[in-house]
Amino acid sequence: MVEQQKIGFRSRIFPARGPRSFRFGLVMVVLALALQAAPASASDEYEPSDAGFPIRVLAYVVHPVGVTLDYLIFRPAYWIGSYEPFRTVFGRTD
């Protein structure tokens, strides 16, 4: 009878991986370090004179609402309107 090879606890949780996954991991580490070392752009600096403008404060509140409406209503409506018979009803031409 053939003996079954016992698999240890560690090898079940962390299975052996080939050199391909090692290279992928190495590339990801190098990319993360490169992004960390990149300087921040000048537009990311805090400008107190711009932050307190009343319309800017209103935009902080309204923007998430607009993004939510875009993803929940407008994008699906555009997608549905791109197929017949809705395409003809709404007069969409490409």
MOPAC internal coordinates of N, CA, C and O (Angstrom, degrees):
PM7 1SCF
backbone

  N    0.0000 0     0.00 0     0.00 0    0    0    0
  C    1.4323 1     0.00 0     0.00 0    1    0    0
  C    1.5350 1   108.67 1     0.00 0    2    1    0
  O    1.2310 1   120.62 1   -35.48 1    3    2    1
  N    1.3309 1   116.43 1   144.52 1    3    2    1
  C    1.4633 1   121.77 1  -177.58 1    5    3    2
  C    1.5166 1   108.98 1   -85.08 1    6    5    3
  O    1.2310 1   121.58 1   -48.40 1    7    6    5
  N    1.3286 1   114.59 1   131.60 1    7    6    5
  C    1.4644 1   119.23 1   178.58 1    9    7    6
  C    1.5278 1   109.88 1   -78.19 1   10    9    7
  O    1.2310 1   121.15 1   -39.38 1   11   10    9
  N    1.2990 1   115.40 1   140.62 1   11   10    9
  C    1.4567 1   119.51 1   175.93 1   13   11   10
  C    1.5165 1   108.97 1   -86.82 1   14   13   11
  O    1.2310 1   121.89 1   -43.32 1   15   14   13
  N    1.3219 1   113.98 1   136.68 1   15   14   13
  C    1.4601 1   118.52 1   179.46 1   17   15   14
  C    1.5322 1   108.63 1   -79.23 1   18   17   15
  O    1.2310 1   121.01 1   -50.88 1   19   18   17
  N    1.3118 1   115.67 1   129.12 1   19   18   17
  C    1.4568 1   120.21 1  -179.61 1   21   19   18
  C    1.5235 1   109.21 1   -79.02 1   22   21   19
  O    1.2310 1   121.63 1   -46.74 1   23   22   21
  N    1.3063 1   114.48 1   133.26 1   23   22   21
  C    1.4563 1   120.01 1   178.50 1   25   23   22
  C    1.5178 1   107.49 1  -100.47 1   26   25   23
  O    1.2310 1   120.97 1   -54.38 1   27   26   25
  N    1.2981 1   115.75 1   125.62 1   27   26   25
  C    1.4610 1   120.69 1  -179.07 1   29   27   26
  C    1.5175 1   112.12 1   -71.32 1   30   29   27
  O    1.2310 1   120.93 1   -15.90 1   31   30   29
  N    1.3136 1   115.82 1   164.10 1   31   30   29
  C    1.4622 1   122.51 1  -179.11 1   33   31   30
  C    1.5192 1   111.07 1   -60.53 1   34   33   31
  O    1.2310 1   120.38 1   135.30 1   35   34   33
  N    1.3182 1   116.88 1   -44.70 1   35   34   33
  C    1.4559 1   121.65 1  -176.89 1   37   35   34
  C    1.5253 1   111.57 1   -65.62 1   38   37   35
  O    1.2310 1   119.51 1   141.83 1   39   38   37
  N    1.3056 1   118.54 1   -38.17 1   39   38   37
  C    1.4560 1   120.23 1  -177.81 1   41   39   38
  C    1.5322 1   111.94 1   -73.39 1   42   41   39
  O    1.2310 1   119.66 1   158.06 1   43   42   41
  N    1.3309 1   118.25 1   -21.94 1   43   42   41
  C    1.4615 1   119.92 1   175.44 1   45   43   42
  C    1.5192 1   111.47 1   -76.88 1   46   45   43
  O    1.2310 1   119.88 1   144.70 1   47   46   45
  N    1.3153 1   117.83 1   -35.30 1   47   46   45
  C    1.4612 1   121.29 1  -179.22 1   49   47   46
  C    1.5246 1   110.45 1   -80.75 1   50   49   47
  O    1.2310 1   120.38 1   137.10 1   51   50   49
  N    1.3185 1   116.88 1   -42.90 1   51   50   49
  C    1.4580 1   121.93 1  -179.18 1   53   51   50
  C    1.5235 1   108.30 1  -117.21 1   54   53   51
  O    1.2310 1   119.75 1   -99.15 1   55   54   53
  N    1.3363 1   118.09 1    80.85 1   55   54   53
  C    1.4536 1   119.04 1  -177.97 1   57   55   54
  C    1.5209 1   111.05 1   -66.43 1   58   57   55
  O    1.2310 1   121.09 1   -26.84 1   59   58   57
  N    1.3164 1   115.52 1   153.16 1   59   58   57
  C    1.4601 1   120.55 1   179.86 1   61   59   58
  C    1.5209 1   109.05 1   -64.94 1   62   61   59
  O    1.2310 1   121.04 1   -43.60 1   63   62   61
  N    1.3031 1   115.61 1   136.40 1   63   62   61
  C    1.4621 1   120.67 1   179.79 1   65   63   62
  C    1.5077 1   108.56 1  -120.39 1   66   65   63
  O    1.2310 1   121.51 1   -25.05 1   67   66   65
  N    1.2930 1   114.71 1   154.95 1   67   66   65
  C    1.4493 1   120.37 1  -177.12 1   69   67   66
  C    1.5176 1   113.05 1   -81.00 1   70   69   67
  O    1.2310 1   120.89 1    -0.62 1   71   70   69
  N    1.3383 1   115.91 1   179.38 1   71   70   69
  C    1.4605 1   120.36 1  -179.73 1   73   71   70
  C    1.5284 1   112.73 1   -66.65 1   74   73   71
  O    1.2310 1   120.30 1   158.44 1   75   74   73
  N    1.3230 1   117.03 1   -21.56 1   75   74   73
  C    1.4579 1   120.03 1   179.90 1   77   75   74
  C    1.5297 1   111.37 1   -64.72 1   78   77   75
  O    1.2310 1   119.70 1   136.36 1   79   78   77
  N    1.3294 1   118.17 1   -43.64 1   79   78   77
  C    1.4625 1   120.52 1   179.22 1   81   79   78
  C    1.5265 1   110.97 1   -70.21 1   82   81   79
  O    1.2310 1   120.59 1   150.10 1   83   82   81
  N    1.3383 1   116.47 1   -29.90 1   83   82   81
  C    1.4670 1   119.59 1   176.07 1   85   83   82
  C    1.5230 1   109.93 1   -65.00 1   86   85   83
  O    1.2310 1   120.44 1   136.82 1   87   86   85
  N    1.3310 1   116.76 1   -43.18 1   87   86   85
  C    1.4714 1   120.04 1   178.66 1   89   87   86
  C    1.5215 1   110.80 1   -64.28 1   90   89   87
  O    1.2310 1   120.37 1   139.14 1   91   90   89
  N    1.3302 1   116.91 1   -40.86 1   91   90   89
  C    1.4615 1   120.34 1   178.23 1   93   91   90
  C    1.5301 1   110.15 1   -61.67 1   94   93   91
  O    1.2310 1   120.24 1   134.62 1   95   94   93
  N    1.3099 1   117.15 1   -45.38 1   95   94   93
  C    1.4605 1   121.12 1   178.40 1   97   95   94
  C    1.5170 1   111.94 1   -61.88 1   98   97   95
  O    1.2310 1   120.68 1   139.97 1   99   98   97
  N    1.3212 1   116.31 1   -40.03 1   99   98   97
  C    1.4572 1   120.67 1   179.31 1  101   99   98
  C    1.5282 1   110.69 1   -65.14 1  102  101   99
  O    1.2310 1   120.31 1   137.74 1  103  102  101
  N    1.3207 1   117.02 1   -42.26 1  103  102  101
  C    1.4641 1   120.74 1   177.81 1  105  103  102
  C    1.5279 1   110.27 1   -63.06 1  106  105  103
  O    1.2310 1   119.99 1   139.21 1  107  106  105
  N    1.3312 1   117.63 1   -40.79 1  107  106  105
  C    1.4606 1   120.54 1   180.00 1  109  107  106
  C    1.5293 1   111.58 1   -65.63 1  110  109  107
  O    1.2310 1   119.91 1   141.47 1  111  110  109
  N    1.3199 1   117.77 1   -38.53 1  111  110  109
  C    1.4653 1   120.94 1   178.24 1  113  111  110
  C    1.5234 1   110.26 1   -65.73 1  114  113  111
  O    1.2310 1   120.37 1   135.53 1  115  114  113
  N    1.3384 1   116.90 1   -44.47 1  115  114  113
  C    1.4682 1   120.37 1   179.48 1  117  115  114
  C    1.5320 1   110.11 1   -63.21 1  118  117  115
  O    1.2310 1   119.96 1   137.89 1  119  118  117
  N    1.3323 1   117.68 1   -42.11 1  119  118  117
  C    1.4585 1   121.21 1   178.08 1  121  119  118
  C    1.5246 1   111.41 1   -62.68 1  122  121  119
  O    1.2310 1   120.11 1   137.17 1  123  122  121
  N    1.3268 1   117.40 1   -42.83 1  123  122  121
  C    1.4649 1   120.80 1   178.91 1  125  123  122
  C    1.5219 1   111.31 1   -62.98 1  126  125  123
  O    1.2310 1   120.40 1   138.83 1  127  126  125
  N    1.3290 1   116.83 1   -41.17 1  127  126  125
  C    1.4618 1   120.03 1   178.47 1  129  127  126
  C    1.5198 1   111.51 1   -67.25 1  130  129  127
  O    1.2310 1   120.17 1   143.01 1  131  130  129
  N    1.3351 1   117.29 1   -36.99 1  131  130  129
  C    1.4581 1   120.37 1   178.75 1  133  131  130
  C    1.5226 1   111.11 1   -66.89 1  134  133  131
  O    1.2310 1   120.45 1   139.75 1  135  134  133
  N    1.3183 1   116.75 1   -40.25 1  135  134  133
  C    1.4596 1   119.32 1   178.38 1  137  135  134
  C    1.5261 1   111.80 1   -68.96 1  138  137  135
  O    1.2310 1   120.61 1   146.67 1  139  138  137
  N    1.2943 1   116.44 1   -33.33 1  139  138  137
  C    1.4679 1   120.96 1   178.50 1  141  139  138
  C    1.5263 1   110.51 1   -67.53 1  142  141  139
  O    1.2310 1   120.52 1   143.67 1  143  142  141
  N    1.3238 1   116.60 1   -36.33 1  143  142  141
  C    1.4571 1   121.01 1  -176.86 1  145  143  142
  C    1.5234 1   112.41 1   -80.77 1  146  145  143
  O    1.2310 1   119.51 1   163.52 1  147  146  145
  N    1.3350 1   118.54 1   -16.48 1  147  146  145
  C    1.4659 1   121.57 1  -178.27 1  149  147  146
  C    1.5267 1   109.51 1   -66.64 1  150  149  147
  O    1.2310 1   120.37 1   -44.99 1  151  150  149
  N    1.3369 1   116.90 1   135.01 1  151  150  149
  C    1.4687 1   119.12 1   179.64 1  153  151  150
  C    1.5241 1   111.26 1   -71.93 1  154  153  151
  O    1.2310 1   121.03 1   -29.36 1  155  154  153
  N    1.3167 1   115.63 1   150.64 1  155  154  153
  C    1.4675 1   120.88 1   177.91 1  157  155  154
  C    1.5263 1   108.98 1   -72.82 1  158  157  155
  O    1.2310 1   120.39 1   -33.48 1  159  158  157
  N    1.3116 1   116.86 1   146.52 1  159  158  157
  C    1.4606 1   120.38 1   179.75 1  161  159  158
  C    1.5223 1   109.95 1   -74.50 1  162  161  159
  O    1.2310 1   120.90 1   -17.50 1  163  162  161
  N    1.3093 1   115.89 1   162.50 1  163  162  161
  C    1.4644 1   121.26 1  -177.95 1  165  163  162
  C    1.5271 1   111.57 1   -67.56 1  166  165  163
  O    1.2310 1   119.84 1   155.56 1  167  166  165
  N    1.3379 1   117.92 1   -24.44 1  167  166  165
  C    1.4537 1   119.89 1  -178.22 1  169  167  166
  C    1.5287 1   112.60 1   -72.31 1  170  169  167
  O    1.2310 1   119.99 1   165.70 1  171  170  169
  N    1.3202 1   117.62 1   -14.30 1  171  170  169
  C    1.4572 1   121.31 1  -179.87 1  173  171  170
  C    1.5245 1   112.62 1   -82.83 1  174  173  171
  O    1.2310 1   120.04 1   173.97 1  175  174  173
  N    1.3208 1   117.54 1    -6.03 1  175  174  173
  C    1.4517 1   119.87 1  -177.97 1  177  175  174
  C    1.5239 1   110.09 1   -73.88 1  178  177  175
  O    1.2310 1   120.94 1   -34.53 1  179  178  177
  N    1.3107 1   115.81 1   145.47 1  179  178  177
  C    1.4629 1   122.36 1  -178.55 1  181  179  178
  C    1.5244 1   109.78 1   -78.52 1  182  181  179
  O    1.2310 1   121.01 1   -52.51 1  183  182  181
  N    1.3095 1   115.67 1   127.49 1  183  182  181
  C    1.4611 1   121.94 1   177.75 1  185  183  182
  C    1.5283 1   107.96 1  -115.77 1  186  185  183
  O    1.2310 1   119.10 1   -75.81 1  187  186  185
  N    1.3191 1   119.33 1   104.19 1  187  186  185
  C    1.4665 1   120.79 1  -178.15 1  189  187  186
  C    1.5243 1   113.15 1   -60.10 1  190  189  187
  O    1.2310 1   120.04 1   148.24 1  191  190  189
  N    1.3333 1   117.53 1   -31.76 1  191  190  189
  C    1.4651 1   119.27 1  -178.71 1  193  191  190
  C    1.5283 1   111.56 1   -69.50 1  194  193  191
  O    1.2310 1   119.36 1   150.73 1  195  194  193
  N    1.3367 1   118.82 1   -29.27 1  195  194  193
  C    1.4660 1   121.81 1   179.32 1  197  195  194
  C    1.5288 1   112.11 1   -85.47 1  198  197  195
  O    1.2310 1   119.74 1   149.39 1  199  198  197
  N    1.3118 1   118.09 1   -30.61 1  199  198  197
  C    1.4596 1   122.01 1  -172.73 1  201  199  198
  C    1.5249 1   112.71 1   -70.87 1  202  201  199
  O    1.2310 1   119.29 1   151.88 1  203  202  201
  N    1.3222 1   118.95 1   -28.12 1  203  202  201
  C    1.4516 1   120.77 1  -176.39 1  205  203  202
  C    1.5114 1   114.75 1   -93.50 1  206  205  203
  O    1.2310 1   119.57 1  -179.10 1  207  206  205
  N    1.3328 1   118.43 1     0.90 1  207  206  205
  C    1.4572 1   121.41 1  -179.59 1  209  207  206
  C    1.5273 1   109.10 1   -62.66 1  210  209  207
  O    1.2310 1   119.46 1   -48.66 1  211  210  209
  N    1.3460 1   118.64 1   131.34 1  211  210  209
  C    1.4742 1   120.64 1  -172.81 1  213  211  210
  C    1.5288 1   114.13 1   -57.65 1  214  213  211
  O    1.2310 1   119.89 1   141.66 1  215  214  213
  N    1.3119 1   117.81 1   -38.34 1  215  214  213
  C    1.4654 1   118.87 1  -179.94 1  217  215  214
  C    1.5287 1   110.02 1   -69.60 1  218  217  215
  O    1.2310 1   119.73 1   146.76 1  219  218  217
  N    1.3161 1   118.12 1   -33.24 1  219  218  217
  C    1.4732 1   121.26 1   178.11 1  221  219  218
  C    1.5287 1   109.62 1   -65.89 1  222  221  219
  O    1.2310 1   120.23 1   139.01 1  223  222  221
  N    1.3173 1   117.16 1   -40.99 1  223  222  221
  C    1.4667 1   121.18 1   178.34 1  225  223  222
  C    1.5306 1   109.65 1   -63.95 1  226  225  223
  O    1.2310 1   119.89 1   139.22 1  227  226  225
  N    1.3167 1   117.81 1   -40.78 1  227  226  225
  C    1.4567 1   122.04 1   176.70 1  229  227  226
  C    1.5369 1   110.34 1   -63.71 1  230  229  227
  O    1.2310 1   120.43 1   141.54 1  231  230  229
  N    1.3118 1   116.78 1   -38.46 1  231  230  229
  C    1.4686 1   120.81 1   179.04 1  233  231  230
  C    1.5287 1   111.65 1   -63.90 1  234  233  231
  O    1.2310 1   120.15 1   145.74 1  235  234  233
  N    1.3306 1   117.32 1   -34.26 1  235  234  233
  C    1.4670 1   120.38 1   177.22 1  237  235  234
  C    1.5330 1   110.54 1   -60.25 1  238  237  235
  O    1.2310 1   120.38 1   146.72 1  239  238  237
  N    1.3278 1   116.87 1   -33.28 1  239  238  237
  C    1.4577 1   121.34 1  -178.60 1  241  239  238
  C    1.5275 1   111.17 1   -83.61 1  242  241  239
  O    1.2310 1   120.06 1   138.79 1  243  242  241
  N    1.3287 1   117.49 1   -41.21 1  243  242  241
  C    1.4606 1   121.89 1  -172.62 1  245  243  242
  C    1.5300 1   112.73 1   -79.52 1  246  245  243
  O    1.2310 1   119.45 1   148.03 1  247  246  245
  N    1.3044 1   118.65 1   -31.97 1  247  246  245
  C    1.4660 1   121.35 1  -175.46 1  249  247  246
  C    1.5271 1   113.58 1   -57.13 1  250  249  247
  O    1.2310 1   118.28 1   131.13 1  251  250  249
  N    1.3304 1   120.87 1   -48.87 1  251  250  249
  C    1.4713 1   119.29 1   178.07 1  253  251  250
  C    1.5205 1   113.15 1   -60.00 1  254  253  251
  O    1.2310 1   120.23 1   146.74 1  255  254  253
  N    1.3228 1   117.17 1   -33.26 1  255  254  253
  C    1.4584 1   120.39 1   177.63 1  257  255  254
  C    1.5279 1   110.01 1   -65.62 1  258  257  255
  O    1.2310 1   120.32 1   136.68 1  259  258  257
  N    1.3220 1   117.00 1   -43.32 1  259  258  257
  C    1.4552 1   121.45 1   178.86 1  261  259  258
  C    1.5104 1   112.72 1   -64.20 1  262  261  259
  O    1.2310 1   120.22 1   139.15 1  263  262  261
  N    1.3185 1   117.18 1   -40.85 1  263  262  261
  C    1.4664 1   120.57 1   178.23 1  265  263  262
  C    1.5268 1   110.30 1   -65.24 1  266  265  263
  O    1.2310 1   120.38 1   138.76 1  267  266  265
  N    1.3220 1   116.88 1   -41.24 1  267  266  265
  C    1.4629 1   120.37 1   178.27 1  269  267  266
  C    1.5189 1   111.29 1   -62.62 1  270  269  267
  O    1.2310 1   119.89 1   134.85 1  271  270  269
  N    1.3256 1   117.81 1   -45.15 1  271  270  269
  C    1.4652 1   121.14 1   177.50 1  273  271  270
  C    1.5253 1   111.26 1   -62.52 1  274  273  271
  O    1.2310 1   120.48 1   141.33 1  275  274  273
  N    1.3276 1   116.68 1   -38.67 1  275  274  273
  C    1.4575 1   120.89 1   179.85 1  277  275  274
  C    1.5232 1   110.93 1   -60.65 1  278  277  275
  O    1.2310 1   120.19 1   132.31 1  279  278  277
  N    1.3202 1   117.24 1   -47.69 1  279  278  277
  C    1.4620 1   120.23 1  -176.98 1  281  279  278
  C    1.5254 1   113.72 1   -77.14 1  282  281  279
  O    1.2310 1   119.60 1   149.20 1  283  282  281
  N    1.3178 1   118.37 1   -30.80 1  283  282  281
  C    1.4624 1   119.95 1  -176.52 1  285  283  282
  C    1.5297 1   113.99 1   -90.97 1  286  285  283
  O    1.2310 1   119.79 1   151.72 1  287  286  285
  N    1.3419 1   118.02 1   -28.28 1  287  286  285
  C    1.4703 1   119.99 1  -174.96 1  289  287  286
  C    1.5272 1   112.31 1  -119.35 1  290  289  287
  O    1.2310 1   119.98 1   123.00 1  291  290  289
  N    1.3302 1   117.64 1   -57.00 1  291  290  289
  C    1.4598 1   120.46 1  -168.74 1  293  291  290
  C    1.5264 1   113.91 1   -70.81 1  294  293  291
  O    1.2310 1   119.35 1   137.03 1  295  294  293
  N    1.3135 1   118.85 1   -42.97 1  295  294  293
  C    1.4718 1   119.63 1   178.78 1  297  295  294
  C    1.5207 1   112.37 1   -66.06 1  298  297  295
  O    1.2310 1   119.13 1   134.35 1  299  298  297
  N    1.3439 1   119.27 1   -45.65 1  299  298  297
  C    1.4725 1   117.61 1   175.65 1  301  299  298
  C    1.5358 1   112.39 1   -62.78 1  302  301  299
  O    1.2310 1   119.60 1   143.38 1  303  302  301
  N    1.3368 1   118.37 1   -36.62 1  303  302  301
  C    1.4602 1   120.71 1   178.67 1  305  303  302
  C    1.5247 1   110.56 1   -64.87 1  306  305  303
  O    1.2310 1   119.96 1   139.46 1  307  306  305
  N    1.3152 1   117.68 1   -40.54 1  307  306  305
  C    1.4584 1   121.29 1   177.68 1  309  307  306
  C    1.5202 1   110.30 1   -63.94 1  310  309  307
  O    1.2310 1   120.43 1   138.71 1  311  310  309
  N    1.3265 1   116.78 1   -41.29 1  311  310  309
  C    1.4630 1   121.39 1   179.43 1  313  311  310
  C    1.5262 1   110.96 1   -64.47 1  314  313  311
  O    1.2310 1   120.16 1   135.02 1  315  314  313
  N    1.3344 1   117.30 1   -44.98 1  315  314  313
  C    1.4618 1   120.94 1   178.88 1  317  315  314
  C    1.5257 1   110.06 1   -65.01 1  318  317  315
  O    1.2310 1   120.08 1   141.10 1  319  318  317
  N    1.3185 1   117.45 1   -38.90 1  319  318  317
  C    1.4583 1   121.23 1  -179.87 1  321  319  318
  C    1.5074 1   114.67 1   -69.71 1  322  321  319
  O    1.2310 1   120.02 1   171.83 1  323  322  321
  N    1.3174 1   117.56 1    -8.17 1  323  322  321
  C    1.4621 1   119.86 1   179.42 1  325  323  322
  C    1.5214 1   112.38 1   -88.41 1  326  325  323
  O    1.2310 1   119.63 1   178.68 1  327  326  325
  N    1.3293 1   118.31 1    -1.32 1  327  326  325
  C    1.4620 1   122.12 1   179.80 1  329  327  326
  C    1.5205 1   110.24 1  -114.37 1  330  329  327
  O    1.2310 1   121.54 1   -29.02 1  331  330  329
  N    1.3407 1   114.66 1   150.98 1  331  330  329
  C    1.4690 1   120.74 1   176.25 1  333  331  330
  C    1.5158 1   109.10 1   -69.27 1  334  333  331
  O    1.2310 1   117.70 1   -31.81 1  335  334  333
  N    1.2863 1   121.98 1   148.19 1  335  334  333
  C    1.4596 1   130.93 1     1.06 1  337  335  334
  C    1.5276 1   113.15 1   -86.13 1  338  337  335
  O    1.2310 1   120.26 1   175.30 1  339  338  337
  N    1.3389 1   117.12 1    -4.70 1  339  338  337
  C    1.4700 1   120.00 1  -177.96 1  341  339  338
  C    1.5117 1   111.68 1   -64.42 1  342  341  339
  O    1.2310 1   120.08 1   149.49 1  343  342  341
  N    1.3156 1   117.46 1   -30.51 1  343  342  341
  C    1.4539 1   121.71 1  -179.21 1  345  343  342
  C    1.5290 1   110.25 1   -60.30 1  346  345  343
  O    1.2310 1   120.36 1   137.08 1  347  346  345
  N    1.3227 1   116.92 1   -42.92 1  347  346  345
  C    1.4610 1   121.53 1   179.32 1  349  347  346
  C    1.5262 1   111.05 1   -72.75 1  350  349  347
  O    1.2310 1   120.10 1   138.91 1  351  350  349
  N    1.3198 1   117.41 1   -41.09 1  351  350  349
  C    1.4651 1   121.08 1  -178.72 1  353  351  350
  C    1.5194 1   111.60 1   -61.18 1  354  353  351
  O    1.2310 1   120.45 1   136.65 1  355  354  353
  N    1.3492 1   116.75 1   -43.35 1  355  354  353
  C    1.4585 1   120.33 1  -177.89 1  357  355  354
  C    1.5176 1   112.83 1   -87.09 1  358  357  355
  O    1.2310 1   119.91 1   176.34 1  359  358  357
  N    1.3423 1   117.78 1    -3.66 1  359  358  357
  C    1.4635 1   121.46 1   176.20 1  361  359  358
  C    1.5108 1   113.69 1    71.84 1  362  361  359
  O    1.2310 1   120.31 1  -148.45 1  363  362  361
  N    1.2898 1   117.00 1    31.55 1  363  362  361
  C    1.4737 1   120.13 1  -179.16 1  365  363  362
  C    1.5149 1   109.95 1   -79.35 1  366  365  363
  O    1.2310 1   120.33 1   -51.55 1  367  366  365
  N    1.3180 1   116.97 1   128.45 1  367  366  365
  C    1.4588 1   122.07 1   175.70 1  369  367  366
  C    1.5174 1   108.42 1  -126.50 1  370  369  367
  O    1.2310 1   120.84 1   -35.17 1  371  370  369
  N    1.3049 1   115.99 1   144.83 1  371  370  369
  C    1.4673 1   120.00 1   179.38 1  373  371  370
  C    1.5013 1   110.69 1  -103.38 1  374  373  371
  O    1.2310 1   120.10 1   180.00 1  375  374  373

